[in-house]
Amino acid sequence: MASLNVYSALVVLFLTCGAAMATKQNDQIIKDNNCETKMGLPCVLETFTSIFETGSISSKCCGELVGLGKVCHSALVKRTLENPLFKDLSPARIIAKSIQTWNNCLALIDSPSPSA
């Protein structure tokens, strides 16, 4: 029975350390790439709403999102998911919406604009 308790304690310790390491890794990516300074607040809010709630993202904010870069975008979404305020959200659903938003913005920014 003691070995079961030790095993359980090790599993909890491993999961806790893994989560802490993931948080530190995302924080380091965000810091190293100055991710928090690359988008204006209105576009941050618009992007957040389109991923974590329901809404669309304008072409202007798509441009800022693509300018932010995929590494920053992914790290910021993952760090937001680590916040206890969002513990009831489905990480798989949020990551899927994040990828969809990124791909839609990339396609919008990469597509040639129609001539007048």
One Martini backbone bead per residue (centre of mass of N, CA, C, O) as a GRO file, in nm:
protein
  116
    1MET     BB    1   0.056   0.064  -0.018
    2ALA     BB    2   0.299   0.256  -0.009
    3SER     BB    3   0.367   0.240  -0.313
    4LEU     BB    4   0.108   0.378  -0.407
    5ASN     BB    5   0.158   0.651  -0.267
    6VAL     BB    6   0.426   0.709  -0.406
    7TYR     BB    7   0.321   0.699  -0.691
    8SER     BB    8   0.108   0.921  -0.661
    9ALA     BB    9   0.310   1.141  -0.579
   10LEU     BB   10   0.478   1.129  -0.841
   11VAL     BB   11   0.255   1.201  -1.037
   12VAL     BB   12   0.184   1.474  -0.917
   13LEU     BB   13   0.468   1.593  -0.940
   14PHE     BB   14   0.497   1.562  -1.245
   15LEU     BB   15   0.248   1.730  -1.328
   16THR     BB   16   0.329   1.988  -1.182
   17CYS     BB   17   0.605   2.029  -1.318
   18GLY     BB   18   0.502   2.029  -1.607
   19ALA     BB   19   0.324   2.282  -1.577
   20ALA     BB   20   0.547   2.471  -1.480
   21MET     BB   21   0.728   2.437  -1.728
   22ALA     BB   22   0.526   2.535  -1.937
   23THR     BB   23   0.493   2.815  -1.819
   24LYS     BB   24   0.791   2.897  -1.838
   25GLN     BB   25   0.819   2.855  -2.141
   26ASN     BB   26   0.605   3.059  -2.231
   27ASP     BB   27   0.724   3.303  -2.082
   28GLN     BB   28   0.996   3.297  -2.235
   29ILE     BB   29   0.888   3.336  -2.518
   30ILE     BB   30   0.746   3.604  -2.462
   31LYS     BB   31   0.998   3.756  -2.368
   32ASP     BB   32   1.204   3.701  -2.606
   33ASN     BB   33   0.966   3.822  -2.827
   34ASN     BB   34   0.786   4.054  -2.730
   35CYS     BB   35   0.469   3.977  -2.743
   36GLU     BB   36   0.320   4.213  -2.562
   37THR     BB   37   0.411   4.456  -2.796
   38LYS     BB   38   0.280   4.374  -3.103
   39MET     BB   39  -0.011   4.464  -3.000
   40GLY     BB   40  -0.297   4.611  -2.984
   41LEU     BB   41  -0.557   4.617  -2.771
   42PRO     BB   42  -0.795   4.590  -2.969
   43CYS     BB   43  -0.673   4.328  -3.107
   44VAL     BB   44  -0.648   4.156  -2.862
   45LEU     BB   45  -0.951   4.151  -2.794
   46GLU     BB   46  -1.051   4.042  -3.067
   47THR     BB   47  -0.887   3.781  -3.065
   48PHE     BB   48  -0.985   3.668  -2.799
   49THR     BB   49  -1.286   3.656  -2.876
   50SER     BB   50  -1.247   3.461  -3.125
   51ILE     BB   51  -1.131   3.226  -2.936
   52PHE     BB   52  -1.284   3.236  -2.631
   53GLU     BB   53  -1.538   3.307  -2.788
   54THR     BB   54  -1.746   3.514  -2.994
   55GLY     BB   55  -1.606   3.606  -3.310
   56SER     BB   56  -1.443   3.836  -3.506
   57ILE     BB   57  -1.176   3.930  -3.736
   58SER     BB   58  -1.010   4.169  -3.862
   59SER     BB   59  -0.784   4.261  -4.096
   60LYS     BB   60  -0.616   4.437  -3.912
   61CYS     BB   61  -0.582   4.216  -3.685
   62CYS     BB   62  -0.458   4.006  -3.866
   63GLY     BB   63  -0.204   4.165  -3.925
   64GLU     BB   64  -0.111   4.171  -3.627
   65LEU     BB   65  -0.107   3.867  -3.580
   66VAL     BB   66   0.099   3.795  -3.800
   67GLY     BB   67   0.314   3.992  -3.685
   68LEU     BB   68   0.351   3.839  -3.419
   69GLY     BB   69   0.331   3.535  -3.462
   70LYS     BB   70   0.309   3.200  -3.399
   71VAL     BB   71   0.473   3.170  -3.140
   72CYS     BB   72   0.328   3.387  -2.979
   73HIS     BB   73   0.041   3.296  -3.016
   74SER     BB   74   0.071   3.018  -2.881
   75ALA     BB   75   0.187   3.111  -2.606
   76LEU     BB   76  -0.055   3.294  -2.526
   77VAL     BB   77  -0.275   3.080  -2.533
   78LYS     BB   78  -0.146   2.882  -2.332
   79ARG     BB   79  -0.125   3.082  -2.096
   80THR     BB   80  -0.427   3.136  -2.075
   81LEU     BB   81  -0.506   2.835  -2.015
   82GLU     BB   82  -0.344   2.841  -1.729
   83ASN     BB   83  -0.559   3.006  -1.624
   84PRO     BB   84  -0.803   2.964  -1.383
   85LEU     BB   85  -1.035   3.122  -1.537
   86PHE     BB   86  -1.007   2.877  -1.782
   87LYS     BB   87  -1.067   2.577  -1.667
   88ASP     BB   88  -1.359   2.522  -1.824
   89LEU     BB   89  -1.216   2.498  -2.077
   90SER     BB   90  -1.136   2.361  -2.384
   91PRO     BB   91  -0.829   2.319  -2.504
   92ALA     BB   92  -0.889   2.188  -2.779
   93ARG     BB   93  -1.090   2.406  -2.878
   94ILE     BB   94  -0.905   2.653  -2.850
   95ILE     BB   95  -0.674   2.554  -3.030
   96ALA     BB   96  -0.850   2.520  -3.280
   97LYS     BB   97  -0.937   2.822  -3.294
   98SER     BB   98  -0.652   2.933  -3.310
   99ILE     BB   99  -0.573   2.796  -3.576
  100GLN     BB  100  -0.807   2.905  -3.743
  101THR     BB  101  -0.742   3.203  -3.705
  102TRP     BB  102  -0.460   3.196  -3.819
  103ASN     BB  103  -0.530   3.079  -4.103
  104ASN     BB  104  -0.730   3.300  -4.185
  105CYS     BB  105  -0.530   3.535  -4.161
  106LEU     BB  106  -0.315   3.433  -4.352
  107ALA     BB  107  -0.501   3.420  -4.600
  108LEU     BB  108  -0.582   3.720  -4.597
  109ILE     BB  109  -0.289   3.839  -4.617
  110ASP     BB  110  -0.194   3.659  -4.875
  111SER     BB  111  -0.412   3.778  -5.032
  112PRO     BB  112  -0.506   3.943  -5.290
  113SER     BB  113  -0.621   4.240  -5.362
  114PRO     BB  114  -0.862   4.392  -5.507
  115SER     BB  115  -0.921   4.582  -5.769
  116ALA     BB  116  -1.080   4.893  -5.853
   0.00000   0.00000   0.00000
